[in-house]
């Protein structure tokens, strides 16, 4: 159960023939109301695909009824023709679903700089529409159709007080602030205003999807959409709804990390003792992007020196700390205390578990933040050097 | 010929037993004057080793007579004991060379967080001093003794009008702005004031060592020292001296790139059409740090979409450009024009040469900058996951 867990939604995934592999590559998610609330968060990249441009315009009024996903082509750097293709996609879905095209969003993922085979894509929409359903199987087929290098589909749901939130996502590697190459749709049957939906989504994304930083690369296509049908008739408080939404986003974000391309370790990097949450996040993100640190973890080497060297590159105006106050704890062993060696690094066992927990205490305040990242492995090099060839 | 190419300098490298391999690991470079001008540029990392702290203090007066290099241990994150060890190193060199300890600099490279075996290091200084010489062989031995993961020693020299500049450097991988894990000493027999020496060195480093960004990681120990003996009796203009110094620094920086850990391609990333040099540098540096871009080059894949996706992450306040104006040329083939596909990517042959030339035209002004980087390879992962274990 994911996007069909909440009442008032139908979904499906089909093979339109966009992928050479013949695997499912087109998904529809439709909100049957009675509400037609929509909210979205997009990549902060300045180079964005035609689907992001179109969807930004269509969601501006807080209304959305359906979303068309395709894998097998990102429709990015495709100029006027790409924009026309995205518009034609929304129009075809609107026609077969009897909606206004302005209430249809589009999200695409795949290679940049190539045109979509529109004849196959439009025929895929025609094929998909009659198969739409509200079963768990229909949701599973939708979640599979948005996969690219993902090895598993990502689905999650949670129950609030009198309503349900469910969602699906795709993404594996290329995950960075601004949700790189990550597409997700969250559905809920709660009754919620467009403004409340947007505020809740922005807050939930900020501390979940945007705290995943697998390889520091930000995509041109990232999209997270929230559709609210109101079918449950429940009107939750903003705080309670945001918590439920956060829990679904957190589950999906964690699943993205676990499926990052070629990773052998998931790394939870928590920075404490910061003078602000932003400072803690900046330090954690800086460390998460160090190739030397990430290769050390791949080698099961608790190399705290590389962590300190990376922390030291954060400018003073971004994060206050005294280098002689830094503590580093890896999987429960404080290997560095006060900027120098403490417990023997041999006590840290990195090989035993996929998950690695790293705590960096700046000793400069009471705020903290966590970034999830992955190690840098031979499989990452392999997958990403061969992707488009 | 490198550090002994200019008149008034002696050098040597010996095996002090700091490295398990038994290879040379301690070097001395001594200026015999008549001038005793010194200048230096250090890492901008906030976490710095004891040798950087000591050398910063000793060079503050613009006077330096000798520098002690050791590989086999960085003396970083070693607290008060590390500072005392660095001071003892300078004092021992001063005693055997009959100098003031405040005129001796120290530079160390190797693992972080471990104490140096001071008995062996001090005995190494005693052994080295009587062997100091001004031959090319003495300089070669010094250049070899500062190597860590380097596969070749790096030396360069250039002739100015009536004087000579020579230098040696160590570094391979871990090269980033602020000269990560890079040690270098440049010698000249020109007569030059401390202020002029510092200004010339800062300018030369800015556009050479600091434009090398192999893996985005910045070290805690980077040091570039300039010693001027005045033995040639020539007093060059600031402009002419800076040019000669720049040429030696550029040769050494290029040698560092060519020897980066595990790289199969050297990548020259030039950004043109920027509204300022700083904007061009920021865009080039951002692209140079993209693991997706760097793995694509390893795969000989001219994936310009990954370049555009990375350019798009540079904030507007840092670099002005319109995404629809971006051109990308790879090895002479303009694969992207006006933000979209142009010449077929199949025309780009990346496999034929180690060097790759990438031009990104922002179409937003008349400034440019170049960053040198490397591709991201299996060998990089191998070397850096196994380094300390």
Contacts between the chains, C-beta under 8 A, distances in Angstrom:
chain1	res1	chain2	res2	distance
A	44	B	313	7.9
A	45	B	309	6.5
A	45	B	312	4.2
A	45	B	313	5.7
A	46	B	311	7.9
A	46	B	312	4.3
A	46	B	313	7.5
A	46	B	314	7.4
A	46	B	316	6.8
A	46	B	321	8.0
A	46	B	323	5.6
A	47	B	308	5.0
A	47	B	309	6.0
A	47	B	311	6.5
A	47	B	312	3.1
A	47	B	323	4.6
A	47	B	326	7.6
A	47	B	339	7.3
A	48	B	312	7.4
A	48	B	323	7.6
A	74	B	305	7.9
A	76	B	305	6.8
A	76	B	308	8.0
A	76	B	309	7.8
A	77	B	305	6.2
A	77	B	308	5.9
A	77	B	336	7.0
A	77	B	339	5.6
A	77	B	340	5.1
A	77	B	341	6.9
A	78	B	340	6.3
A	78	B	341	8.0
A	79	B	324	7.6
A	79	B	338	7.6
A	79	B	339	7.1
A	79	B	340	4.7
A	111	B	305	6.6
A	112	B	304	8.0
A	112	B	305	2.7
A	112	B	306	7.4
A	112	B	308	6.8
A	112	B	309	6.6
A	113	B	304	6.6
A	113	B	305	4.7
A	113	B	336	7.1
A	113	B	340	6.9
A	113	B	341	4.7
A	114	B	341	7.2
A	174	B	292	6.3
A	178	B	313	7.6
A	215	B	291	4.8
A	215	B	292	6.8
A	216	B	289	7.2
A	216	B	290	7.4
A	216	B	291	6.6
A	217	B	290	5.6
A	217	B	291	6.4
A	217	B	292	4.7
A	217	B	306	7.6
A	217	B	309	7.1
A	217	B	310	7.0
A	218	B	309	6.9
A	218	B	310	8.0
A	218	B	312	7.7
A	218	B	313	4.9
A	219	B	309	6.3
A	220	B	308	7.5
A	220	B	309	5.0
A	220	B	312	6.3
A	289	B	216	7.2
A	289	B	289	7.7
A	290	B	216	7.4
A	290	B	217	5.6
A	291	B	215	4.8
A	291	B	216	6.6
A	291	B	217	6.4
A	291	B	291	7.1
A	291	B	376	7.4
A	291	B	380	7.5
A	291	B	384	7.2
A	292	B	174	6.3
A	292	B	215	6.8
A	292	B	217	4.7
A	292	B	384	5.7
A	295	B	380	7.3
A	295	B	381	5.5
A	295	B	384	3.9
A	295	B	385	4.4
A	296	B	384	7.0
A	296	B	385	6.5
A	296	B	387	7.6
A	296	B	388	7.4
A	298	B	381	6.7
A	298	B	385	4.7
A	299	B	384	7.7
A	299	B	385	3.1
A	299	B	386	5.6
A	299	B	387	7.8
A	299	B	389	6.1
A	300	B	389	7.7
A	301	B	385	6.9
A	301	B	386	8.0
A	301	B	387	7.7
A	301	B	388	5.5
A	301	B	389	5.0
A	303	B	387	7.9
A	303	B	388	5.5
A	304	B	112	8.0
A	304	B	113	6.6
A	305	B	74	7.9
A	305	B	76	6.8
A	305	B	77	6.2
A	305	B	111	6.6
A	305	B	112	2.7
A	305	B	113	4.7
A	306	B	112	7.4
A	306	B	217	7.7
A	308	B	47	4.9
A	308	B	76	7.9
A	308	B	77	5.9
A	308	B	112	6.9
A	308	B	220	7.5
A	309	B	45	6.5
A	309	B	47	6.0
A	309	B	76	7.8
A	309	B	112	6.7
A	309	B	217	7.1
A	309	B	218	7.0
A	309	B	219	6.3
A	309	B	220	5.0
A	310	B	217	7.0
A	310	B	218	8.0
A	311	B	46	7.9
A	311	B	47	6.5
A	312	B	45	4.1
A	312	B	46	4.2
A	312	B	47	3.1
A	312	B	48	7.4
A	312	B	218	7.7
A	312	B	220	6.3
A	313	B	44	7.9
A	313	B	45	5.7
A	313	B	46	7.5
A	313	B	178	7.6
A	313	B	218	4.9
A	314	B	46	7.4
A	316	B	46	6.9
A	321	B	46	7.9
A	323	B	46	5.6
A	323	B	47	4.6
A	323	B	48	7.6
A	324	B	79	7.6
A	326	B	47	7.6
A	336	B	77	7.0
A	336	B	113	7.1
A	338	B	79	7.5
A	339	B	47	7.3
A	339	B	77	5.6
A	339	B	79	7.0
A	340	B	77	5.1
A	340	B	78	6.3
A	340	B	79	4.6
A	340	B	113	6.9
A	341	B	77	6.9
A	341	B	78	7.9
A	341	B	113	4.7
A	341	B	114	7.2
A	376	B	291	7.4
A	376	B	381	6.3
A	377	B	381	6.5
A	378	B	378	5.5
A	378	B	381	5.4
A	378	B	382	7.7
A	380	B	291	7.5
A	380	B	295	7.3
A	381	B	295	5.5
A	381	B	298	6.6
A	381	B	376	6.3
A	381	B	377	6.5
A	381	B	378	5.4
A	381	B	380	8.0
A	381	B	381	6.2
A	382	B	378	7.7
A	384	B	291	7.2
A	384	B	292	5.7
A	384	B	295	3.9
A	384	B	296	7.0
A	384	B	299	7.6
A	385	B	295	4.4
A	385	B	296	6.5
A	385	B	298	4.7
A	385	B	299	3.1
A	385	B	301	6.9
A	386	B	299	5.6
A	386	B	301	7.9
A	387	B	296	7.6
A	387	B	299	7.8
A	387	B	301	7.6
A	387	B	303	7.8
A	388	B	296	7.4
A	388	B	301	5.5
A	388	B	303	5.5
A	389	B	299	6.0
A	389	B	300	7.6
A	389	B	301	5.0
